[in-house]
Amino acid sequence: MSNESIILLVAACSGVFALAAWVGLLAIPAWQSYSRAWERVAAVFLSLYVVAAFLVVGVGLGALVVWLWAS
């Protein structure tokens, strides 16, 4: 197995795990919190903002680690 295929496998597994975490930890509880369909859809849509915040924090911390490691 080449290095590139290992990287692709790790990226694919990370994407699947991230999607499963979003569904299990954010989307399903947001969906179950409301009874009307439009409220449920809005809650799931707004949970994407939580995912975006986690993404920004993760990228920021990763960049900080790379910057401190390189210097």
N, C-alpha and C positions, 0 to 999 in steps of 0.2 A: 504494500500500500504506500503510495507516494505521499509526500508532505502535503501537497495540494488537496488530495482526496481526504486526508485526515482533517484538514482545516474545514473543508466543506461539510464533512460529517459532523464535526463539532458545532459548526454554525447552524446546521439543520436541526440538530438535537436541541440546541439552545433556543431556537425559534419555537420548536414544538413545546418545550417546557415553559417558555414565557407565555405562549398562548394559553396553555393549560392553567397556568397560575392566574392569568387575567380572568379567564372564565370562572375558575373555582373560587378565587378570592375577591373579585370585584364585580364581575358581570352578574353572576347568579344571585348574590346578596342584594345587589341593586335592583334586579328584576323582581325579586320576591318582596321588596319593601313597599311596593305600590300595587294597586288593584286595577287601575285604568291602563289601557294599552299605551296611550300617548305618554303617560307618566313613566311607564316602564322603559319605553324606548328612549325617552329623554334621560333617565337615570343611567342607562347603559352608555348612551352617548357621552354623558358628562364623566363617566368613569374613565373614558379615554384621556381626559385631562389629568387624571391621577397617574395614568400610565406615562403620559408625556412628562409629568413632573419627576417620576422615578427615572425616566430615561435621561433627563437633563442632569439630575443629581449623579447618576451613574457615570455619565460621560465626563462630568466635571471632576469626579473623584478619580476616574481613570486617567484623565489628563494630568491631574495633580501628581499621581503616582509616577507617571512617565516623566514628568518634568523634574520631580525630585530625584528620580533614579538617574536621569541623564546628567544632572548637574553635580 
